[in-house]
């Protein structure tokens, strides 16, 4: 895999460099609530611009249905990128049409343009190779060189991620090079004890990574909505908590395999419950109570780890040498249910371990709860991509950057 440093050594002045970034940031209307992914691509874009490249930045945002949708416009992200670069950034209101061609044609050396949400074109996400390839052909007309730096999308076989690199000289940007380097530390020559913290809503989203980690991790700590399927698999009642009944046999098999292999599975010993899911807009008090994890009452929904669980998890992370964390421990967006996620983050800050926060909601939680990002070993920009890498899968966007 060639890197951006090799591209810079070859010279980029005057060249149109297509940077496939990940500007898929959360929006409240047109307000960006977490700009972490935009900040992550700034080093690559800034370095190319400083070297005289004409930089064309492209990304997806959200899940539009293959047609323009103002709710998913990249305009706010383009404006924020300009603020972070301290320079004007042109914005094209389409992907490969008249506006995009004009924006790119209007670039001088060292200038940057952002084209509109790639998923406004159905060719970006098409499962038909010919349709995807046709869109990649039109994107290729906008550039001379391709730089892949959208780690959060490399697990997708999409036109701008998989097909476009085959049509242009291609290089890995700083972010992708960093992400891959970090993930290798979690898969080869791992420093032990190796602890993994998995949370989030659905256990089905984590089955592959659990299966893979049972061969590698020393202990696995479970939280979030997925914990209630584990508790049910142990025979406990879970009230009205999120539950995936169909996954109970798989979970029971993982628990059996973990015991057989000497991998410690750690589950909540107490949980914070409420009668209903909280209002995340008003943040109105949710009237929570704390109960033992094996004594959850009917009509109560588990929404966070309890204080004894927080202490337990902190103790299980204190002596770890390597920690991977993906998924919040509760509904951290509401103050009544943020303590479990905060406790895990604080435990990683306090631990001497090399800690990796695996993207998505975990990365957002770290920032929203006010933690210094530099206190962690690495905060990934790609939750799904990180998980699939740890599962041992071939990621199309990384394969496309290989020579």
Secondary structure as the mmCIF struct_conf table of DSSP 4:
data_model
#
loop_
_struct_conf.conf_type_id
_struct_conf.id
_struct_conf.beg_label_comp_id
_struct_conf.beg_label_asym_id
_struct_conf.beg_label_seq_id
_struct_conf.end_label_comp_id
_struct_conf.end_label_asym_id
_struct_conf.end_label_seq_id
STRN STRN1 UNK A 3 UNK A 3
HELX_RH_AL_P HELX_RH_AL_P1 UNK A 4 UNK A 10
TURN_TY1_P TURN_TY1_P1 UNK A 13 UNK A 14
STRN STRN2 UNK A 16 UNK A 20
STRN STRN3 UNK A 27 UNK A 28
TURN_TY1_P TURN_TY1_P2 UNK A 29 UNK A 30
STRN STRN4 UNK A 31 UNK A 32
BEND BEND1 UNK A 33 UNK A 33
HELX_RH_AL_P HELX_RH_AL_P2 UNK A 36 UNK A 50
TURN_TY1_P TURN_TY1_P3 UNK A 51 UNK A 52
STRN STRN5 UNK A 54 UNK A 58
BEND BEND2 UNK A 62 UNK A 62
BEND BEND3 UNK A 66 UNK A 67
HELX_RH_3T_P HELX_RH_3T_P1 UNK A 70 UNK A 72
BEND BEND4 UNK A 74 UNK A 74
HELX_RH_AL_P HELX_RH_AL_P3 UNK A 75 UNK A 85
TURN_TY1_P TURN_TY1_P4 UNK A 86 UNK A 86
BEND BEND5 UNK A 87 UNK A 87
STRN STRN6 UNK A 89 UNK A 91
BEND BEND6 UNK A 93 UNK A 97
HELX_RH_AL_P HELX_RH_AL_P4 UNK A 98 UNK A 105
TURN_TY1_P TURN_TY1_P5 UNK A 106 UNK A 106
HELX_LH_PP_P HELX_LH_PP_P1 UNK A 107 UNK A 108
TURN_TY1_P TURN_TY1_P6 UNK A 109 UNK A 110
STRN STRN7 UNK A 112 UNK A 114
HELX_RH_3T_P HELX_RH_3T_P2 UNK A 118 UNK A 120
BEND BEND7 UNK A 121 UNK A 121
TURN_TY1_P TURN_TY1_P7 UNK A 122 UNK A 125
BEND BEND8 UNK A 127 UNK A 127
HELX_RH_AL_P HELX_RH_AL_P5 UNK A 129 UNK A 140
TURN_TY1_P TURN_TY1_P8 UNK A 141 UNK A 142
BEND BEND9 UNK A 144 UNK A 144
STRN STRN8 UNK A 145 UNK A 148
HELX_RH_3T_P HELX_RH_3T_P3 UNK A 151 UNK A 153
TURN_TY1_P TURN_TY1_P9 UNK A 154 UNK A 155
BEND BEND10 UNK A 156 UNK A 156
HELX_RH_PI_P HELX_RH_PI_P1 UNK A 159 UNK A 163
HELX_RH_3T_P HELX_RH_3T_P4 UNK A 164 UNK A 167
BEND BEND11 UNK A 168 UNK A 168
STRN STRN9 UNK A 169 UNK A 172
HELX_RH_AL_P HELX_RH_AL_P6 UNK A 174 UNK A 184
TURN_TY1_P TURN_TY1_P10 UNK A 185 UNK A 187
BEND BEND12 UNK A 188 UNK A 189
BEND BEND13 UNK A 192 UNK A 193
STRN STRN10 UNK A 194 UNK A 198
BEND BEND14 UNK A 200 UNK A 201
HELX_RH_3T_P HELX_RH_3T_P5 UNK A 203 UNK A 206
HELX_RH_AL_P HELX_RH_AL_P7 UNK A 207 UNK A 213
TURN_TY1_P TURN_TY1_P11 UNK A 214 UNK A 216
BEND BEND15 UNK A 218 UNK A 218
STRN STRN11 UNK A 219 UNK A 222
BEND BEND16 UNK A 224 UNK A 224
TURN_TY1_P TURN_TY1_P12 UNK A 225 UNK A 226
HELX_RH_AL_P HELX_RH_AL_P8 UNK A 227 UNK A 233
TURN_TY1_P TURN_TY1_P13 UNK A 234 UNK A 235
TURN_TY1_P TURN_TY1_P14 UNK A 239 UNK A 240
BEND BEND17 UNK A 241 UNK A 241
HELX_RH_3T_P HELX_RH_3T_P6 UNK A 245 UNK A 247
HELX_RH_AL_P HELX_RH_AL_P9 UNK A 248 UNK A 261
TURN_TY1_P TURN_TY1_P15 UNK A 262 UNK A 262
HELX_LH_PP_P HELX_LH_PP_P2 UNK A 263 UNK A 263
STRN STRN12 UNK A 264 UNK A 266
BEND BEND18 UNK A 269 UNK A 269
STRN STRN13 UNK A 270 UNK A 274
BEND BEND19 UNK A 275 UNK A 276
TURN_TY1_P TURN_TY1_P16 UNK A 280 UNK A 282
STRN STRN14 UNK A 289 UNK A 292
TURN_TY1_P TURN_TY1_P17 UNK A 293 UNK A 294
HELX_LH_PP_P HELX_LH_PP_P3 UNK A 296 UNK A 297
TURN_TY1_P TURN_TY1_P18 UNK A 298 UNK A 299
STRN STRN15 UNK A 301 UNK A 305
HELX_RH_AL_P HELX_RH_AL_P10 UNK A 307 UNK A 318
TURN_TY1_P TURN_TY1_P19 UNK A 319 UNK A 319
BEND BEND20 UNK A 321 UNK A 321
STRN STRN16 UNK A 322 UNK A 326
BEND BEND21 UNK A 327 UNK A 327
BEND BEND22 UNK A 329 UNK A 330
TURN_TY1_P TURN_TY1_P20 UNK A 332 UNK A 333
BEND BEND23 UNK A 334 UNK A 334
HELX_RH_3T_P HELX_RH_3T_P7 UNK A 335 UNK A 337
HELX_RH_AL_P HELX_RH_AL_P11 UNK A 339 UNK A 350
BEND BEND24 UNK A 351 UNK A 351
BEND BEND25 UNK A 353 UNK A 353
STRN STRN17 UNK A 354 UNK A 357
BEND BEND26 UNK A 359 UNK A 359
HELX_RH_AL_P HELX_RH_AL_P12 UNK A 360 UNK A 368
TURN_TY1_P TURN_TY1_P21 UNK A 369 UNK A 370
HELX_RH_3T_P HELX_RH_3T_P8 UNK A 373 UNK A 375
BEND BEND27 UNK A 376 UNK A 377
STRN STRN18 UNK A 378 UNK A 379
BEND BEND28 UNK A 381 UNK A 381
HELX_RH_AL_P HELX_RH_AL_P13 UNK A 383 UNK A 390
TURN_TY1_P TURN_TY1_P22 UNK A 391 UNK A 392
HELX_LH_PP_P HELX_LH_PP_P4 UNK A 393 UNK A 395
HELX_RH_AL_P HELX_RH_AL_P14 UNK A 396 UNK A 399
TURN_TY1_P TURN_TY1_P23 UNK A 400 UNK A 401
#
